[in-house]
Amino acid sequence: MPRSYRRSAVAFLLCGVLAMTLFITGPAQAKDSAWTVRGPSPHSGPLAQLRLDGASGALTLHVSRGGRTVVEPSPVGIVTERADLSHGLRYLGRHDRTVVERYRSTVGKERSRTARMTETRFQFRGSASARLDLVVRVSDDGVAYRYVLPSGSGDVLGETSAFTLPADAAAWLGDYRKDNENLFKEYTAATAPTGEYMSQALFETAGGYALIAESDLSGRYSAARLIHQQGQPTYRIGLWDQRVASGGPLSTPWRAMIVGDLATVTQSTFTDDLAPASRVADTSWIRPGPALWTWLAGGKPAGQSLSIQKGYVDYATQRGWPYVVVDAGWYFDPDQWDVTDPDWPRNSWIPQLVDYARERHVGIQVWIHHRDLDTAEERELWLPTLEKWGVKGVKIDFMDSEAQETLRWYDEILKATADHHLLVNFHGSTIPKGIQRTWPQVMSMEGVNGEEKRTNTPQHLATLPFTRNVIGSMDFTPGAFHRAERPNAGSDAGEVGLSVLYESGIQDLAGTPESYDARPLARRFLEQIPATWDRTRLLTGRPGESAVLARASGSRWFIGGTFTGPAHTAEVPLRLEPGRWLVDLLLDGPDGLVRTPTVVRGGQTLSVPVTADGGFAAIACRWRPGLSTCDRP
């Protein structure tokens, strides 16, 4: 047989074998694709790797730091009524840019902020030509992603988004409830009980800590919670609503991971950095500051008494506190009032209290139930009236929902309170998810098992600075010295320290005037508490065990610490600038609080005696010869 015929026969046989192989095994498997997104400091911060599975067309996101895994490859995807965009995706392209934003915050860990992030927009096509853009951002302290859908995508039916942690990662979780007011407890990622958890979940991995969070949540979407099956290290995103209405193009909230060592996570402003810029052009009327809040002192009867409230105003004046918060009981049902009467509402004494307080340089804030503001008509009734009276802020309570409908109400009330120059403190609420950058009149939000509760534990107190308070102001309401059931009841110094340890734009101080007067050193410290903080530093701590934070106001640093376990001497690194510092310590003594000034160099270790499940407070200022106190007149 000629050689050319032999070559043709071999080729024919090879083609037959290949055809038979394809018949048996199907088409050749497509290759996986992977892309890396690095932050502005590529040799330090976290790194995100997005992978598209060639066979399934499904996306996963992996987060590492320093070459070590923080979050294992985790599902990424969203399902709408028109398309399942969790698989069958084809890559179309990408667009990269650098995001640099500078802004000032009215409250929080620091006033002046600079956000630097790298952003990559990945474009995909799904079944039936459905389009999906996945936007990934990486900063030196976090990784976040969101879904962007074009018009015509339909309502959202859910996400397949999830976070898979190393199975043995330490986990600090709080059971989910509609007002986010549960204790944080420690587990491991895999052994945590089956259930739903609040979205602010903290994990410790070989690559560092990761705090799961959410940002830029509004009425265009539904709030998230974490869903977990015991024995598995994966935490899936669950939405409040089974169907999220979407009438046009949609950018979902950011699924965020604050990543780094414990100090980086604690000091992070990542969730604010991801949020839209302020929608309030003139913020000159927004003035944070401590408030005397007397609900825990007398409850509803105190709220119904003009004379008692005048006494509280007098006391706030003496202390230099700029606000008094009047809680429930000050108003009657508007249905009982003739709103056409020019003197409406005749039964309220709040205008008298406002006038009395104004003469004494104190502003009045008032509690109001959500049900009295849940319609446009009610908001048009109440908010202009409160502004006319001269009320400075509202404490709105009992939303008890994170549904899309409720979030749309937040959108409306936020614009309305800004229009009427009313500060806002939300209780019975969602938690801050970038809201304080976009709406800077939001001074604080509850969303915490705080001082009002009788279920707190020392471990919970030592977890909050690393979980809930990382993502925004937290109205824990410290200072209730008169409550015997508080978990640090044996440590007045620890209770004072909470006023620094927990950041809140309106620091509602929950004690009685009598309890402050019985503790003059505590009273003097609380008189010094600044309205805002310039910087925040974690000095030492571990979730559930201890936490010591320092916050700067001008040239002074305020320090608060809480500890669990038996009495001991805590070693606290003074992570301040070099030089000699006078540290004015407030400690528990055998007969009450004692003040112990000591001189220490920045960077040295401070030895602090603390009682069982106790803590301390301190003010640090630059030392000079003859200086014996950091107090100011």
C-alpha positions as CSV (number, residue, x, y, z in Angstrom):
1,M,0.0,0.0,0.0
2,P,1.5,3.4,-0.9
3,R,2.6,5.5,2.0
4,S,0.1,8.3,1.3
5,Y,-2.8,5.7,1.5
6,R,-1.4,4.4,4.8
7,R,-1.3,7.9,6.3
8,S,-4.9,8.5,5.2
9,A,-6.1,5.3,6.7
10,V,-4.4,6.1,10.0
11,A,-6.0,9.6,10.0
12,F,-9.3,8.0,9.3
13,L,-9.0,5.6,12.2
14,L,-7.9,8.5,14.6
15,C,-10.9,10.5,13.6
16,G,-13.1,7.6,14.3
17,V,-11.6,7.0,17.7
18,L,-12.0,10.8,18.5
19,A,-15.6,10.7,17.4
20,M,-16.3,7.6,19.5
21,T,-14.6,9.3,22.5
22,L,-16.8,12.4,22.1
23,F,-19.9,10.3,21.7
24,I,-19.0,8.6,25.0
25,T,-17.7,11.5,27.1
26,G,-19.5,14.5,25.5
27,P,-17.9,17.8,24.5
28,A,-14.5,18.7,25.9
29,Q,-14.8,20.4,29.3
30,A,-14.2,24.1,29.3
31,K,-11.4,25.4,31.3
32,D,-11.9,27.3,34.6
33,S,-11.2,31.0,34.6
34,A,-9.8,32.9,37.5
35,W,-9.1,36.6,38.2
36,T,-7.4,38.3,41.1
37,V,-8.3,41.7,42.6
38,R,-5.7,43.3,44.8
39,G,-6.1,46.3,47.1
40,P,-4.2,49.5,47.0
41,S,-1.4,48.0,49.1
42,P,-0.8,44.7,47.3
43,H,1.8,43.4,49.7
44,S,-0.3,43.8,52.9
45,G,-4.1,43.8,52.9
46,P,-6.5,41.1,51.7
47,L,-6.6,39.6,48.2
48,A,-9.7,38.4,46.4
49,Q,-9.8,35.7,43.8
50,L,-12.9,35.2,41.6
51,R,-13.2,31.8,39.8
52,L,-15.6,30.8,37.1
53,D,-16.1,27.0,37.0
54,G,-15.8,25.9,33.3
55,A,-18.2,23.1,33.7
56,S,-21.0,24.6,35.7
57,G,-20.5,28.3,34.9
58,A,-20.8,29.0,38.6
59,L,-18.8,31.7,40.4
60,T,-16.8,31.4,43.7
61,L,-14.9,34.1,45.7
62,H,-11.8,33.3,47.8
63,V,-10.3,35.8,50.2
64,S,-6.8,35.4,51.5
65,R,-4.3,37.6,53.4
66,G,-0.5,37.1,53.6
67,G,-0.8,33.9,51.6
68,R,-3.3,32.3,54.0
69,T,-7.0,31.7,53.6
70,V,-9.5,33.9,55.4
71,V,-12.6,32.9,53.5
72,E,-12.6,29.6,51.5
73,P,-14.0,29.7,47.9
74,S,-17.6,30.6,48.5
75,P,-20.6,30.7,46.2
76,V,-21.5,33.9,44.4
77,G,-24.8,34.3,42.6
78,I,-28.3,35.8,42.5
79,V,-31.7,34.5,41.2
80,T,-34.3,36.7,39.7
81,E,-37.8,35.8,38.3
82,R,-36.3,36.0,34.8
83,A,-33.0,34.0,35.3
84,D,-30.9,31.9,37.7
85,L,-27.6,33.8,37.6
86,S,-25.9,31.4,40.0
87,H,-24.7,29.0,37.2
88,G,-24.4,28.8,33.4
89,L,-22.5,32.1,33.3
90,R,-20.2,33.1,30.5
91,Y,-17.5,35.7,30.9
92,L,-17.7,38.8,28.7
93,G,-15.1,41.2,30.1
94,R,-13.9,43.4,32.9
95,H,-13.3,47.0,33.8
96,D,-10.8,48.2,36.5
97,R,-10.6,51.5,38.3
98,T,-9.3,53.0,41.5
99,V,-11.7,54.5,44.0
100,V,-10.4,57.3,46.2
101,E,-12.9,59.2,48.3
102,R,-12.3,61.7,51.1
103,Y,-15.1,62.6,53.5
104,R,-15.9,63.8,57.0
105,S,-18.2,62.0,59.4
106,T,-20.3,63.7,62.0
107,V,-19.8,60.7,64.4
108,G,-17.9,57.5,64.6
109,K,-14.3,56.3,65.2
110,E,-12.8,59.3,63.4
111,R,-14.0,62.4,61.8
112,S,-11.7,62.8,58.7
113,R,-11.6,59.7,56.4
114,T,-10.0,58.6,53.2
115,A,-11.3,55.6,51.4
116,R,-8.9,53.9,48.9
117,M,-10.2,50.8,47.0
118,T,-9.5,49.0,43.8
119,E,-12.6,48.1,41.9
120,T,-13.2,45.5,39.2
121,R,-16.5,45.2,37.4
122,F,-16.8,41.7,35.9
123,Q,-19.4,41.2,33.1
124,F,-21.2,37.9,32.6
125,R,-24.0,36.6,30.4
126,G,-26.4,33.9,31.7
127,S,-29.2,31.8,30.2
128,A,-31.6,33.5,27.8
129,S,-29.1,36.3,27.3
130,A,-29.6,37.5,31.0
131,R,-26.9,40.0,32.0
132,L,-25.0,40.2,35.4
133,D,-22.3,42.5,36.5
134,L,-20.4,41.6,39.6
135,V,-18.5,44.5,41.2
136,V,-15.7,43.6,43.5
137,R,-13.9,46.1,45.7
138,V,-10.7,45.5,47.8
139,S,-9.2,47.9,50.3
140,D,-6.5,47.5,52.8
141,D,-9.1,46.4,55.4
142,G,-11.8,44.6,53.4
143,V,-13.3,42.9,50.4
144,A,-16.8,43.5,49.1
145,Y,-18.9,42.6,46.2
146,R,-22.4,43.5,44.8
147,Y,-24.6,42.4,41.9
148,V,-25.7,44.9,39.3
149,L,-28.6,44.0,37.1
150,P,-30.1,45.8,34.1
151,S,-33.7,46.9,33.6
152,G,-35.9,44.0,32.8
153,S,-34.2,41.5,35.1
154,G,-37.4,41.3,37.2
155,D,-37.8,40.8,41.0
156,V,-35.1,39.1,43.0
157,L,-36.0,35.7,44.4
158,G,-32.9,35.2,46.5
159,E,-29.1,35.0,46.5
160,T,-26.8,32.0,46.5
161,S,-24.2,34.2,48.2
162,A,-22.4,32.5,51.0
163,F,-19.3,32.6,53.2
164,T,-17.3,29.4,53.8
165,L,-14.8,29.7,56.6
166,P,-12.2,27.2,57.7
167,A,-14.2,24.7,59.8
168,D,-12.1,25.3,63.0
169,A,-12.2,29.1,62.7
170,A,-13.3,30.7,66.0
171,A,-16.7,32.3,65.5
172,W,-18.6,35.0,67.5
173,L,-22.2,34.9,66.5
174,G,-25.5,36.3,67.7
175,D,-28.8,34.6,67.0
176,Y,-30.9,36.6,64.6
177,R,-33.9,38.6,65.8
178,K,-35.8,41.3,64.1
179,D,-34.3,44.1,66.3
180,N,-30.8,42.7,66.3
181,E,-30.8,42.6,70.1
182,N,-29.2,39.2,71.0
183,L,-26.1,38.2,72.9
184,F,-22.9,37.3,71.0
185,K,-21.5,33.8,71.9
186,E,-18.4,32.0,70.8
187,Y,-18.4,28.8,68.7
188,T,-16.4,27.5,65.8
189,A,-17.5,28.0,62.2
190,A,-18.6,24.4,61.8
191,T,-20.0,23.6,65.2
192,A,-22.3,26.6,65.7
193,P,-25.9,25.4,66.1
194,T,-28.2,25.2,63.1
195,G,-30.1,28.5,62.8
196,E,-30.1,32.1,61.6
197,Y,-27.5,34.6,62.8
198,M,-27.1,38.3,62.7
199,S,-25.1,39.6,59.8
200,Q,-22.3,41.1,61.9
201,A,-20.5,37.7,62.5
202,L,-16.8,37.6,63.4
203,F,-14.4,34.8,62.5
204,E,-10.8,34.2,63.4
205,T,-8.7,32.3,60.8
206,A,-5.1,31.6,60.0
207,G,-5.2,34.6,57.7
208,G,-6.6,36.9,60.2
209,Y,-10.0,38.0,61.4
210,A,-13.0,38.5,59.1
211,L,-16.2,40.4,60.1
212,I,-19.1,39.7,57.8
213,A,-21.1,42.9,57.1
214,E,-23.4,44.6,54.7
215,S,-23.4,48.2,53.3
216,D,-25.5,50.5,51.3
217,L,-28.8,48.9,52.3
218,S,-31.9,50.9,51.4
219,G,-35.5,50.3,50.4
220,R,-34.5,49.1,46.9
221,Y,-33.6,45.7,48.6
222,S,-34.1,43.5,51.6
223,A,-31.9,43.0,54.7
224,A,-29.7,40.0,55.0
225,R,-29.1,37.5,57.8
226,L,-26.8,34.4,57.9
227,I,-28.2,30.9,57.7
228,H,-26.1,28.0,59.0
229,Q,-26.3,24.2,59.2
230,Q,-24.4,22.7,62.1
231,G,-21.5,20.6,61.0
232,Q,-20.9,22.8,57.9
233,P,-18.6,25.9,57.8
234,T,-20.7,27.8,55.3
235,Y,-23.0,30.7,56.2
236,R,-25.5,31.5,53.5
237,I,-27.2,34.8,52.9
238,G,-30.9,34.8,53.6
239,L,-33.1,37.8,52.8
240,W,-36.0,39.0,54.9
241,D,-38.3,39.0,51.8
242,Q,-38.9,36.0,49.6
243,R,-39.4,38.4,46.7
244,V,-37.5,41.7,46.4
245,A,-39.4,44.1,44.2
246,S,-37.3,45.7,41.5
247,G,-38.8,47.9,38.8
248,G,-35.6,48.9,37.0
249,P,-31.9,48.6,37.1
250,L,-30.6,47.3,40.4
251,S,-27.4,47.5,42.4
252,T,-27.7,45.3,45.5
253,P,-26.2,46.1,48.8
254,W,-22.5,45.2,49.3
255,R,-21.7,41.8,50.7
256,A,-18.6,42.9,52.8
257,M,-15.8,41.2,54.7
258,I,-13.7,43.4,57.0
259,V,-10.4,41.6,57.0
260,G,-7.1,42.0,58.9
261,D,-5.7,41.7,62.4
262,L,-7.9,42.5,65.3
263,A,-6.8,46.1,65.4
264,T,-7.5,46.6,61.7
265,V,-11.0,45.1,62.0
266,T,-11.9,47.1,65.1
267,Q,-10.7,50.4,63.8
268,S,-12.1,49.9,60.3
269,T,-14.6,52.3,58.6
270,F,-15.0,49.9,55.6
271,T,-18.8,49.7,55.7
272,D,-19.1,53.5,55.7
273,D,-16.5,53.8,53.0
274,L,-18.6,51.6,50.7
275,A,-21.8,53.7,51.3
276,P,-23.0,56.5,49.2
277,A,-21.9,60.1,50.0
278,S,-23.9,62.3,52.3
279,R,-27.2,63.5,51.0
280,V,-27.3,66.3,53.5
281,A,-25.6,69.3,52.1
282,D,-25.6,71.5,55.2
283,T,-24.5,69.6,58.3
284,S,-23.8,72.6,60.5
285,W,-26.9,71.9,62.6
286,I,-25.8,68.3,63.3
287,R,-24.2,68.3,66.8
288,P,-23.4,65.1,68.6
289,G,-22.9,64.9,72.3
290,P,-23.7,63.1,75.6
291,A,-27.3,63.1,76.9
292,L,-28.9,62.5,80.2
293,W,-31.4,59.7,79.5
294,T,-33.6,58.8,82.4
295,W,-35.8,55.9,81.2
296,L,-33.9,53.4,83.3
297,A,-34.1,55.8,86.3
298,G,-37.9,56.2,86.4
299,G,-39.5,54.8,83.4
300,K,-42.8,56.2,82.0
301,P,-43.8,58.3,85.1
302,A,-40.7,60.4,84.7
303,G,-41.5,60.9,81.1
304,Q,-44.9,62.3,81.9
305,S,-43.7,64.9,84.4
306,L,-42.7,68.4,83.3
307,S,-41.3,69.2,86.8
308,I,-39.1,66.0,86.9
309,Q,-37.8,66.7,83.4
310,K,-36.9,70.3,84.3
311,G,-34.9,68.8,87.2
312,Y,-33.1,66.6,84.7
313,V,-32.4,69.7,82.5
314,D,-30.9,71.5,85.5
315,Y,-28.7,68.4,86.2
316,A,-27.5,68.2,82.6
317,T,-26.7,71.9,82.7
318,Q,-24.5,71.4,85.8
319,R,-22.7,68.5,84.1
320,G,-22.2,70.3,80.8
321,W,-24.1,67.6,78.9
322,P,-25.8,69.2,75.8
323,Y,-28.9,67.0,75.7
324,V,-31.8,65.5,77.7
325,V,-33.7,62.7,76.1
326,V,-37.4,62.5,77.1
327,D,-38.6,58.9,76.6
328,A,-42.1,57.4,76.4
329,G,-45.1,59.0,78.2
330,W,-44.7,62.6,77.1
331,Y,-47.5,62.7,74.5
332,F,-51.0,61.4,74.1
333,D,-52.7,59.8,71.1
334,P,-53.0,62.4,68.4
335,D,-56.5,61.0,67.6
336,Q,-57.6,62.7,70.8
337,W,-56.4,66.1,69.7
338,D,-58.0,68.6,67.5
339,V,-55.2,69.1,64.9
340,T,-57.1,72.0,63.3
341,D,-56.7,74.0,66.6
342,P,-53.8,76.5,66.2
343,D,-52.8,75.6,69.8
344,W,-52.5,71.9,68.9
345,P,-51.5,69.8,70.8
346,R,-52.8,71.5,73.9
347,N,-51.9,68.7,76.2
348,S,-48.1,68.7,75.5
349,W,-45.7,70.4,77.8
350,I,-42.7,69.7,75.6
351,P,-42.7,73.3,74.2
352,Q,-42.4,74.6,77.8
353,L,-39.5,72.2,78.5
354,V,-37.8,73.1,75.3
355,D,-37.9,76.8,76.3
356,Y,-36.7,76.1,79.8
357,A,-33.8,73.9,78.4
358,R,-32.8,76.4,75.8
359,E,-32.2,79.1,78.4
360,R,-29.9,76.6,80.1
361,H,-28.1,75.6,76.9
362,V,-29.5,72.1,76.8
363,G,-31.3,70.6,73.8
364,I,-34.4,68.3,74.1
365,Q,-34.7,65.1,72.2
366,V,-38.0,63.0,72.4
367,W,-38.9,59.4,72.0
368,I,-41.7,58.6,69.5
369,H,-43.2,55.3,68.4
370,H,-42.8,54.1,64.8
371,R,-46.5,53.6,64.5
372,D,-47.0,57.4,64.9
373,L,-44.6,58.0,61.9
374,D,-45.4,55.2,59.6
375,T,-47.6,57.2,57.1
376,A,-46.8,60.3,55.2
377,E,-49.7,62.1,56.9
378,E,-48.4,61.3,60.3
379,R,-44.9,62.4,59.4
380,E,-46.3,65.7,58.0
381,L,-48.1,66.1,61.3
382,W,-45.3,65.3,63.8
383,L,-42.0,66.4,62.3
384,P,-42.8,70.0,61.4
385,T,-44.4,70.3,64.9
386,L,-41.4,69.0,66.7
387,E,-39.2,71.4,64.6
388,K,-41.4,74.3,65.4
389,W,-41.2,73.5,69.1
390,G,-37.4,73.5,68.9
391,V,-36.9,69.8,69.6
392,K,-33.4,68.8,68.5
393,G,-33.9,65.1,67.8
394,V,-36.1,62.1,67.8
395,K,-35.6,58.6,69.2
396,I,-37.8,56.4,67.0
397,D,-38.7,53.0,68.3
398,F,-40.2,49.6,67.5
399,M,-39.7,49.3,63.7
400,D,-38.9,45.6,64.5
401,S,-38.5,44.7,60.8
402,E,-35.8,44.6,58.1
403,A,-38.3,44.0,55.3
404,Q,-38.0,45.9,52.0
405,E,-41.2,47.8,52.9
406,T,-39.7,48.9,56.2
407,L,-36.5,49.9,54.6
408,R,-38.5,52.1,52.2
409,W,-39.9,53.7,55.3
410,Y,-36.4,54.4,56.5
411,D,-35.7,56.1,53.2
412,E,-38.6,58.4,53.7
413,I,-38.0,59.2,57.4
414,L,-34.3,59.9,56.8
415,K,-35.1,62.5,54.2
416,A,-37.9,64.0,56.3
417,T,-35.8,64.3,59.5
418,A,-33.0,65.9,57.5
419,D,-35.4,68.4,56.0
420,H,-36.7,69.3,59.5
421,H,-33.2,69.4,61.1
422,L,-33.9,66.6,63.6
423,L,-31.2,64.3,64.9
424,V,-32.2,60.6,64.8
425,N,-31.6,57.7,67.1
426,F,-33.2,54.5,65.9
427,H,-34.3,51.8,68.5
428,G,-36.0,48.5,67.8
429,S,-34.2,48.8,64.5
430,T,-31.8,47.5,61.9
431,I,-28.1,48.2,62.4
432,P,-25.9,50.7,60.7
433,K,-25.0,49.6,57.2
434,G,-23.4,52.7,55.9
435,I,-26.4,54.8,56.9
436,Q,-24.4,57.3,58.9
437,R,-22.3,58.4,56.0
438,T,-25.3,58.8,53.7
439,W,-27.5,60.4,56.4
440,P,-25.2,62.1,58.9
441,Q,-28.0,63.2,61.2
442,V,-28.3,59.5,62.4
443,M,-26.5,59.8,65.7
444,S,-26.9,56.3,66.8
445,M,-28.9,53.0,66.5
446,E,-29.7,50.4,69.0
447,G,-29.5,47.0,67.3
448,V,-27.7,45.7,70.4
449,N,-28.4,43.8,73.6
450,G,-27.7,46.9,75.7
451,E,-28.0,48.2,79.2
452,E,-31.8,48.0,79.1
453,K,-31.5,44.2,78.9
454,R,-31.2,42.0,82.0
455,T,-29.5,39.2,80.1
456,N,-26.0,40.7,79.4
457,T,-22.9,38.8,80.3
458,P,-19.3,39.9,80.8
459,Q,-18.4,38.0,77.6
460,H,-20.9,39.9,75.6
461,L,-19.6,43.2,76.8
462,A,-16.1,42.2,75.7
463,T,-17.3,41.1,72.2
464,L,-19.3,44.2,71.2
465,P,-16.3,46.4,70.3
466,F,-15.2,43.7,67.8
467,T,-18.6,43.0,66.3
468,R,-21.6,45.3,66.5
469,N,-19.8,48.5,67.3
470,V,-17.3,48.0,64.4
471,I,-20.0,48.9,61.8
472,G,-21.4,52.0,63.3
473,S,-22.6,53.9,66.4
474,M,-24.3,51.8,69.0
475,D,-26.7,53.1,71.6
476,F,-25.8,50.7,74.5
477,T,-26.7,53.4,77.1
478,P,-23.9,52.9,79.6
479,G,-23.8,54.4,83.1
480,A,-26.7,52.7,84.9
481,F,-24.8,52.4,88.2
482,H,-28.1,51.9,90.0
483,R,-28.9,48.6,88.3
484,A,-27.7,45.7,90.4
485,E,-28.2,43.2,87.5
486,R,-25.6,44.6,85.2
487,P,-22.8,42.1,84.5
488,N,-20.1,44.4,85.8
489,A,-22.1,45.4,88.9
490,G,-18.9,45.0,91.0
491,S,-17.0,47.4,88.9
492,D,-18.0,51.0,88.7
493,A,-14.8,51.8,86.9
494,G,-15.7,49.2,84.3
495,E,-19.1,50.9,83.8
496,V,-17.5,54.3,83.4
497,G,-15.1,52.7,80.8
498,L,-18.0,51.6,78.7
499,S,-18.7,55.3,77.8
500,V,-15.5,55.3,75.9
501,L,-15.4,51.6,74.8
502,Y,-18.7,51.9,73.0
503,E,-19.0,54.7,70.4
504,S,-22.3,56.5,70.0
505,G,-23.0,59.9,68.4
506,I,-25.5,60.5,71.2
507,Q,-24.0,58.8,74.2
508,D,-27.2,58.2,76.2
509,L,-26.1,58.1,79.9
510,A,-28.6,55.8,81.7
511,G,-27.9,56.5,85.4
512,T,-29.8,58.6,87.9
513,P,-28.6,61.9,89.2
514,E,-28.4,60.3,92.6
515,S,-26.1,57.5,91.4
516,Y,-23.8,60.0,89.7
517,D,-23.7,62.2,92.8
518,A,-22.8,59.2,94.9
519,R,-19.8,58.6,92.6
520,P,-18.2,62.0,92.1
521,L,-15.1,60.6,90.3
522,A,-17.4,58.8,87.8
523,R,-19.5,62.0,87.4
524,R,-16.3,64.0,86.8
525,F,-15.1,61.6,84.1
526,L,-18.5,61.6,82.3
527,E,-18.5,65.4,82.4
528,Q,-15.3,65.2,80.3
529,I,-16.6,62.9,77.6
530,P,-16.2,64.6,74.2
531,A,-19.0,65.0,71.6
532,T,-16.9,63.3,68.9
533,W,-13.7,61.3,68.4
534,D,-10.8,62.2,66.1
535,R,-9.1,58.8,66.2
536,T,-9.6,55.3,67.6
537,R,-7.0,52.6,68.6
538,L,-7.3,49.1,69.9
539,L,-4.8,48.8,72.8
540,T,-5.4,45.2,73.6
541,G,-8.1,42.6,73.8
542,R,-9.7,39.4,72.4
543,P,-13.4,38.9,71.7
544,G,-15.3,37.5,74.7
545,E,-12.3,38.0,77.0
546,S,-11.2,41.7,77.1
547,A,-11.3,44.9,75.2
548,V,-9.4,48.1,75.8
549,L,-9.8,51.0,73.3
550,A,-8.3,54.5,73.2
551,R,-10.2,57.3,71.5
552,A,-8.6,60.7,70.9
553,S,-10.2,64.1,71.2
554,G,-7.8,66.9,70.4
555,S,-4.6,66.2,72.4
556,R,-6.2,63.9,74.9
557,W,-6.9,60.2,74.7
558,F,-9.8,58.6,76.6
559,I,-9.4,54.9,77.4
560,G,-12.0,52.4,78.4
561,G,-11.5,48.7,79.2
562,T,-13.6,45.7,80.1
563,F,-12.4,42.2,81.2
564,T,-13.9,38.8,82.0
565,G,-12.8,36.4,84.7
566,P,-11.3,36.8,88.1
567,A,-9.6,39.9,89.5
568,H,-6.1,40.4,88.1
569,T,-3.6,42.9,87.0
570,A,-4.1,43.6,83.3
571,E,-1.1,44.5,81.2
572,V,-2.2,47.2,78.7
573,P,0.2,48.4,75.9
574,L,0.0,52.2,75.7
575,R,-0.1,52.4,71.9
576,L,0.2,56.1,71.8
577,E,2.7,58.5,70.3
578,P,6.3,58.5,71.8
579,G,6.9,60.7,74.8
580,R,5.8,60.9,78.4
581,W,2.1,60.7,79.1
582,L,0.1,61.3,82.3
583,V,-2.5,58.5,82.5
584,D,-5.2,59.5,84.9
585,L,-6.6,56.1,85.8
586,L,-10.1,55.5,87.4
587,L,-10.1,52.2,89.2
588,D,-12.2,50.2,91.7
589,G,-11.0,50.5,95.2
590,P,-12.2,48.7,98.4
591,D,-14.5,51.6,99.3
592,G,-15.4,52.9,95.8
593,L,-13.7,54.5,92.9
594,V,-10.2,55.8,93.2
595,R,-8.1,58.0,90.9
596,T,-4.5,56.9,90.3
597,P,-2.4,59.2,88.1
598,T,0.7,57.6,86.7
599,V,3.4,58.7,84.2
600,V,4.2,56.3,81.4
601,R,6.0,56.6,78.1
602,G,4.1,55.9,74.9
603,G,4.7,52.3,73.8
604,Q,5.3,51.1,77.3
605,T,2.9,48.7,79.2
606,L,0.5,50.0,81.7
607,S,-0.3,47.7,84.7
608,V,-3.9,48.1,85.6
609,P,-5.6,46.2,88.6
610,V,-9.1,45.2,87.7
611,T,-11.8,43.5,89.7
612,A,-13.6,40.3,88.7
613,D,-15.5,40.9,85.4
614,G,-14.6,44.5,85.8
615,G,-12.7,47.2,83.9
616,F,-11.3,50.7,84.1
617,A,-11.4,54.2,82.6
618,A,-8.6,56.7,82.0
619,I,-7.7,60.0,80.4
620,A,-4.2,60.3,78.9
621,C,-2.5,63.7,78.3
622,R,1.0,64.9,77.6
623,W,2.9,65.1,80.8
624,R,4.9,68.1,81.9
625,P,6.4,68.9,85.3
626,G,3.8,69.8,87.9
627,L,0.9,68.3,85.9
628,S,-1.2,66.0,88.1
629,T,-4.5,65.6,86.3
630,C,-5.8,65.4,82.7
631,D,-9.1,67.0,83.7
632,R,-10.1,70.3,82.1
633,P,-12.4,72.9,83.7
